[in-house]
Amino acid sequence: MQIEVASLAESGKDFDHQYQPGELSLEDERVHLLDPQPYVRGRIRSDRGRVKVSGRITGTLELECDRCLKSVRSAVVAKFGREYATVAEYAAQHAVELSEDDLNLAVFDGAVIDIDSLVREELLLTAPDHVLCQEGCQGICPTCGTDRNAAACDCETAETDPRWAGLKELVNRK
């Protein structure tokens, strides 16, 4: 979804969009979109040569458990606020140091605001960075590959520090 800046009235414009399956790609192999597909609702307005976009995104993501690789659903609700400036305006600022207001500032071509890229970025930022299918997830056995949540395995779990391997050999010879 793209919004042309020239078509904006002085008071701004409300927008909303329900994404269809396959319409939005997150371009991240660890995060997938589930039904209901993302829904974005917001407002865009022009303000003193800049364009301000604010709104809310809802959706459902599928991620993998960090320990056992099972699929985990995660509901997402993200509020966003972004300000866009043209390349020429941004370059004219001569900012030496970033302020807190500059963290929500993006540069655009002056003609079109790409809402899809904004939604993609917000969904990826909202996705949890550490995911577990359950709090006590035991993960996968590194030796035999058994899911330790479903079945126990007889593999040795004690790991020997490789720096002590030489000493262990000496002790085992005697």
HELIX and SHEET records of a PDB file:
HELIX    1   1 VAL A    5  SER A    7  5                                   3    
HELIX    2   2 VAL A   87  ALA A   92  1                                   6    
HELIX    3   3 GLU A  100  ASN A  104  5                                   5    
HELIX    4   4 ILE A  115  THR A  126  1                                  12    
HELIX    5   5 PRO A  162  TRP A  164  5                                   3    
HELIX    6   6 ALA A  165  ARG A  173  1                                   9    
SHEET    1   A 2 GLN A   2  GLU A   4  0                                        
SHEET    2   A 2 VAL A 112  ASP A 114 -1                                        
SHEET    1   B 5 LYS A  13  GLN A  18  0                                        
SHEET    2   B 5 VAL A  31  ASP A  47 -1                                        
SHEET    3   B 5 ARG A  50  GLU A  64 -1                                        
SHEET    4   B 5 SER A  71  THR A  86 -1                                        
SHEET    5   B 5 LEU A 105  PHE A 108  1                                        
END                                                                             
